Amino acid sequence: MKNTLSDKIINFYDNLEMKMTLPEGVSVMNPFSAAEIKDLSGKFYRKFYKDTLPRTMILGINPGRFGAGVTGVTFTDPIRLEKECGIINSLDKRSELSSIFIYEMINRFGGPEKFYSKFYLTAVCPLGFVKNGKNMNYYDDRNLEKSVTGFIVTSLLEQIRFGIDRKFCICLGEGKNSEFLGKLNREYNFFDQVIPLAHPRFIMQYRLKKKEEFMIDYLKTLREANAMKNEE
């Protein structure tokens, strides 16, 4: 099958680059510049997205050093990429908190094949940032946020043209990430509705005792969103 969703996603990530000037000390983290990561992420997308079915977008913040920054797959560390997705890799098998939560949720939803047939998991900003050897979110520095806003808008529009369902998207990060995306959505009308959920990292690091409550909220939201899509 030609011109599948996997073809579009792989082409998008293969050609991602930032040409704008970033604040001093901030560098771009682009995992797709490495041949091994291009190969692994390509295998992932060809396995789960080799069709032309519409998906609902789930948007994280931006890649981190131990998840998508390593594997090229959003919220997927090397362990989950191999054990849950069946993509064998020689990467350092280091766990990432968000990935642990996301794949527990995916398995409770019905497993990777079912989940990825319904949802396209990506990020508001598809490339990550590092400062002083540490992860940085696009909104952590006001100047960085201003610098990358145009890039974010262009990237979102390009991905929506894959055939993404525009009735709603789910945004992970109930604070700054959802606020930023909501503001852009009001200006550019990407989606009819942006549905916020707590970020997996926040849950695992600061609200672990209430993880089950957040998990139930995630699954309820995803199932309701999927049911709404199927009704139309």
C-alpha positions in Angstrom: 0.0 0.0 0.0 1.5 3.3 -1.1 1.2 6.7 0.6 0.2 5.2 3.9 0.2 7.0 7.2 3.5 5.4 8.0 5.0 6.8 4.8 3.9 10.3 5.7 5.1 10.1 9.3 8.5 8.7 8.4 8.9 11.4 5.7 7.9 14.1 8.2 10.5 13.0 10.8 13.2 12.4 8.3 13.0 16.0 7.1 12.6 17.7 10.5 15.0 20.5 11.2 15.1 23.8 13.1 16.6 26.7 11.3 15.8 29.5 13.8 18.2 30.9 16.3 17.7 29.5 19.8 18.6 31.2 23.2 22.2 30.9 24.3 23.0 27.6 25.8 20.0 25.8 24.4 20.6 23.0 21.8 18.2 21.0 19.7 17.8 17.3 20.4 17.0 15.6 17.1 17.1 11.8 17.4 16.2 11.4 13.7 19.6 12.6 12.7 21.0 9.2 13.6 20.7 6.4 11.1 20.0 3.8 13.8 17.1 5.8 15.2 15.7 6.4 11.8 15.7 2.7 11.2 14.1 1.8 14.5 11.4 4.5 14.4 10.7 3.5 10.7 10.1 -0.1 11.8 7.7 1.1 14.5 5.7 3.3 12.2 5.6 0.7 9.4 4.4 -1.9 11.9 1.6 0.2 13.4 0.6 2.8 10.8 0.8 1.1 7.5 -2.7 2.0 6.4 -4.8 5.1 5.6 -7.1 5.1 8.6 -7.7 8.4 10.5 -6.2 8.8 14.0 -6.8 11.0 16.9 -3.7 13.0 17.9 -2.3 12.7 21.4 0.2 15.4 22.0 3.0 15.4 24.6 5.4 18.3 25.2 8.6 17.5 23.3 11.0 14.6 23.2 13.0 13.8 26.3 16.5 12.4 26.5 15.4 8.9 27.7 12.3 8.3 25.7 11.6 9.7 22.2 15.0 11.4 22.4 16.6 7.9 22.3 14.2 5.8 20.2 12.5 8.4 18.0 9.1 7.1 19.2 7.0 9.3 21.4 6.8 8.2 25.1 8.6 5.0 24.1 11.9 4.1 25.8 14.2 1.2 24.5 12.6 -1.3 26.9 9.0 -0.6 25.8 10.1 -0.4 22.2 11.4 -4.0 22.3 9.1 -5.7 24.9 5.8 -4.0 24.1 6.2 -3.1 20.4 8.3 -6.0 19.3 11.1 -3.7 17.8 14.4 -5.4 18.8 17.1 -2.8 19.4 20.6 -2.6 20.8 20.0 0.7 22.7 20.8 1.0 26.4 17.8 -0.5 28.1 17.0 2.4 30.5 13.5 2.9 31.7 11.7 6.3 31.4 8.9 7.2 33.8 6.4 8.5 31.2 6.9 5.5 29.0 6.1 3.1 31.9 2.8 4.9 32.5 1.9 5.2 28.9 2.5 1.5 28.1 0.5 0.4 31.1 -2.3 2.5 29.8 -1.8 1.2 26.2 -2.0 -2.4 27.5 -5.1 -1.7 29.5 -6.7 0.0 26.5 -6.2 -3.2 24.5 -2.5 -3.4 23.5 -0.3 -1.5 21.1 -2.0 -2.7 17.9 -5.4 -1.6 19.0 -4.1 1.7 20.6 -2.0 2.8 17.6 -4.8 1.9 15.2 -6.9 4.6 16.9 -4.3 7.2 18.1 -1.3 9.0 16.8 1.0 9.7 19.7 3.3 12.7 19.0 4.3 16.0 20.7 3.4 19.7 20.4 7.1 20.3 19.5 8.4 17.3 17.6 12.1 18.0 18.5 13.5 18.3 22.0 15.9 20.7 23.7 18.8 20.3 26.1 20.5 23.0 28.3 23.4 22.2 30.6 23.0 18.5 29.9 19.4 18.4 31.1 16.0 18.1 29.3 14.3 21.4 28.6 10.6 21.9 27.6 9.9 24.4 24.8 8.0 26.6 27.3 10.6 26.7 30.0 12.2 29.8 28.5 10.0 32.5 27.1 12.5 33.3 24.4 12.7 29.7 23.4 8.9 29.5 23.2 8.8 32.5 21.0 11.6 31.2 18.7 9.9 27.8 18.1 6.2 28.8 17.8 6.4 29.1 14.1 8.1 25.7 13.8 5.4 24.2 16.0 2.5 25.6 14.0 4.1 24.4 10.7 4.7 21.0 12.2 1.2 20.6 13.5 -0.4 21.6 10.3 1.8 19.2 8.3 0.9 16.3 10.6 -2.8 17.2 10.5 -2.7 16.9 6.7 -1.8 13.2 7.2 -5.5 12.7 7.6 -5.8 13.3 11.3 -9.3 13.5 12.8 -9.7 17.2 13.6 -12.7 16.9 15.9 -10.5 16.8 19.0 -7.0 16.1 20.2 -5.7 15.0 23.6 -3.0 17.2 25.2 -0.8 15.7 27.9 0.1 18.4 30.4 -2.8 20.2 32.0 -0.7 23.3 32.7 1.6 25.2 30.3 1.4 22.6 27.5 -2.4 22.7 27.3 -2.5 26.4 27.7 0.0 27.0 24.9 -1.7 24.5 22.5 -5.1 26.0 23.4 -4.0 29.4 22.5 -2.6 28.2 19.2 -5.8 26.3 18.5 -7.9 29.4 19.0 -5.8 31.2 16.4 -5.3 28.4 13.9 -8.4 26.1 14.4 -6.4 22.9 14.4 -9.1 21.0 16.2 -12.7 21.5 17.3 -11.6 20.7 20.9 -8.4 20.2 22.9 -8.9 17.7 25.8 -6.2 18.1 28.5 -4.9 15.2 30.7 -2.2 15.2 33.3 1.3 14.5 32.0 2.6 11.0 32.6 5.9 12.4 34.1 4.0 14.5 36.6 1.8 11.5 37.6 4.8 9.2 38.1 7.0 11.7 39.8 4.6 13.6 42.0 1.3 11.8 42.2 2.4 8.1 42.2 0.0 7.2 45.0 -2.9 8.4 42.8 -1.7 6.7 39.6 -4.7 4.4 39.4 -7.1 7.5 39.5 -5.1 9.1 36.6 -5.1 5.8 34.7 -8.8 5.5 35.0 -9.2 9.1 33.8 -6.9 8.4 30.8 -8.8 5.3 29.8 -12.2 6.9 30.2 -11.1 9.9 28.1 -9.6 7.8 25.3 -12.6 5.4 25.1 -15.1 8.3 25.1 -13.0 10.1 22.4 -12.9 6.9 20.3 -16.7 6.3 20.8 -17.4 9.9 19.7 -15.3 9.4 16.5 -17.1 6.2 15.7 -20.5 7.7 16.0 -19.8 10.1 13.1 
